[in-house]
Amino acid sequence: MPSPSAAWRQPIAPIVVRSSPSEAARWVDRPIVGYRSVWDDDASSRPRVGSAGDAALWTEGAGVGTESRSASGDVRSLALVAITHRSAPLGLLERVNLAADVSAAVGCSLVDHAGICEAVVVSTCNRTELYLYGSAPDTEFALRTLAAHSRASLDIFDGCVVNVSGTEAALHLLRVAAGLESRVVGEVEVFGQIRSAIAAASASGSAGSYLTNLFRFATSAGRRAQRTIDQALVPSLPRLALDVARPDPVEPVGLTVVLGSGAMAGTTTRELAARRLDYWVCARRPERAARIARTPDQVVAFADLPALLERAEVVVCATGARAPLLRVADLESVMARRAGRRLTIVDLSLPRNVEPAARHLPGIRLLDLDDLVADNAELQIRRREQIVGDELRRYQSWLAGRAVGHLIVQLHDSTPIAVPIAMLGGIVGSVLASALIYLRLRS
C-alpha cells in the first residue's frame, strides 16, 4: 500500500466543482465525470468513470469500495440477502418467488426502515434477492419482510439464506447479470430480469442514485456478455483456436506459426492481424502463402519449418494434406532443442495434420477439433468472468469518485485547510485546494 503522501499524488478522475454546498451535495450522488470508456458501444449505458486505479488508489485503506458517505456525512453500505438455486430447494424458491407488484411492495417496505434508504428486489425462477443500501441495512428485518410478503415462517429459511455485503454483494450482482450464477451458465433471460428489477424499483421510488448506478454496471456486464457470446457463435474455428491457445490475454505473446495457405489459414492470419499478434506463414506453395501474409518477409519455406518450430509459441495447422505433416519423431527432435519451453499446437485440419500420439510428448500441448468443442464452454465462462472483473473495477472507481466529491462538500466551510492540502502536492492536492477556495469565493 502506498504511503499517504504518495497516495495523494496519484491522479484521479476530473472533478466538477459546483458553486454551492447544496449543488455539490446533489452532484456527488451522480456518476463522476471522467474518461470515456474503451468500450465505446456501452458507454451510454454505464456511468462514465476514470480508470480503475485512479481514485481507487487515493482511497485505498479508507474503506472505499465497501462503504460510502452521503451528502450529510453518514456512512452507508451495501448488503445483500439472497435465496438462490445454489442454496435453497426448488420448493422454497417457489414460495419466495414474487410477482412484480409484490416485489415493488417489498422494496417500499424495506426503505421504510430507518437504516435502509434504497432497496431493489430481484425475483426470478432461480433466485429472490434483496439489495439494500443505507446507514444500517438490517438483513434480519429484510428477511422478515420477505417472509411476511411470502406468507412463510422464518424457520423455512434456515440454512438457505446467503448474506454478503460491500464489494462481495456488488460482485454477485455483476455475476448474476452476466449469466454466471444461473442454472444454465450463459442464460440470456436473467439480463432482462435485472433490467426489469431496477426499472420497477425506480418507478416505485425504492431505488436511489447508488443502486441505480450499481445496476447500470450490472446491465453493462450482461450486455457485453451477450455480445461476446453472440460473436463467439459466428462459425470461426481460427478465432476459437487462438482463444483456447492463449487463455490468458495478459500473458506475453510470442510467435505464432500458421501452417497452410488456404481459406482456413487466411482466416487465421486475419484474426492474428486483428489481435496485433506476431505471426509467420509456412506453406508448400510460397506464392499462395504470400497472399495471406501481411508482408513477404512473413512467409517461410516449408523446408525451414523445423527451425521455425524451435522459435514458435503457438502453431496453427490448417492445410488440406491427406497425411500428417508433423510426426512424433519430428516433434521430439524439435522439443529437444527448445530447452524445455512449451509448444501449443492447434490442429484445425481434417484429416489431422499432427499425429495424435504427439499429445503425449513432454512440453507439447496438442488441441484438435474435438478439444476445441470441449473447451468452448469453459472459454465462455472465462470471457464472462473477465467482463465481470472489468465492470467491478469500474464500479469501484466510480465509488471512489463519490468519496472525493463528498470530501469536497464536507470541507466547504473549512477554507483554512486548503493550504495544507495544497502542500500535499500532486493533482489531488491542487484540485481540492482550488475547489475549496473557489467554493468560498462563490458563497
Summary of the structure (lengths in Angstrom):
residues: 443
radius of gyration: 27.7
end to end distance: 37.7
largest distance: 83.4
contacts: 1453
relative contact order: 0.14
helix: 52%
strand: 13%
